[in-house]
Amino acid sequence: MEIDSEDQTSERLELDFLAALVDELMRALLASGTMTRAQLQEIENAASRRTGAQPRSW
C-alpha cells in the first residue's frame, strides 16, 4: 500500500507543478501583451468545463 501512496504523492506533486507552470505561462502571455484577459478567460473557462472545476477570473 505504501507504493500506491508514494505514487499518488508523486502524481499530485507533478500535477501541482504543471498547474503552476501553466499559470505562470498564462501570466507571462498577459504581461507581454500576447493574449488579452478575455482570451485567457476563454481558456480558463474551457479548461474548467473539461475538468468540472470553477473557473478563476482573469
KAZI-V874031 format. One record per backbone hydrogen bond with DSSP energy under -0.5 kcal/mol. NH is the residue of the N-H (numbers start at 0). CO is the residue of the C=O. E is the energy in kcal/mol with one decimal. If there is no record, write none. Layout:
nh->NH co->CO e->E
nh->NH co->CO e->E
This chain:
nh->4 co->0 e->-1.9
nh->5 co->1 e->-2.7
nh->6 co->2 e->-2.7
nh->7 co->3 e->-2.8
nh->8 co->4 e->-2.4
nh->9 co->5 e->-2.5
nh->10 co->6 e->-2.8
nh->11 co->7 e->-2.5
nh->12 co->8 e->-2.5
nh->13 co->9 e->-2.1
nh->14 co->10 e->-2.5
nh->15 co->11 e->-2.6
nh->16 co->12 e->-2.3
nh->17 co->13 e->-2.6
nh->18 co->14 e->-2.6
nh->19 co->15 e->-2.3
nh->20 co->16 e->-2.6
nh->21 co->17 e->-2.6
nh->22 co->18 e->-2.2
nh->23 co->19 e->-2.4
nh->24 co->20 e->-2.4
nh->25 co->21 e->-2.7
nh->26 co->22 e->-2.2
nh->27 co->23 e->-2.2
nh->28 co->24 e->-2.4
nh->29 co->25 e->-1.9
nh->30 co->26 e->-2.8
nh->31 co->27 e->-2.3
nh->32 co->29 e->-1.0
nh->33 co->28 e->-1.4
nh->34 co->28 e->-1.6
nh->39 co->35 e->-2.4
nh->40 co->36 e->-2.5
nh->41 co->37 e->-1.9
nh->42 co->38 e->-1.8
nh->43 co->39 e->-2.7
nh->44 co->40 e->-2.9
nh->45 co->41 e->-2.3
nh->46 co->42 e->-2.6
nh->47 co->43 e->-2.3
nh->48 co->44 e->-2.3
nh->49 co->45 e->-2.0
nh->50 co->46 e->-1.8
nh->51 co->47 e->-2.1
nh->52 co->47 e->-1.1
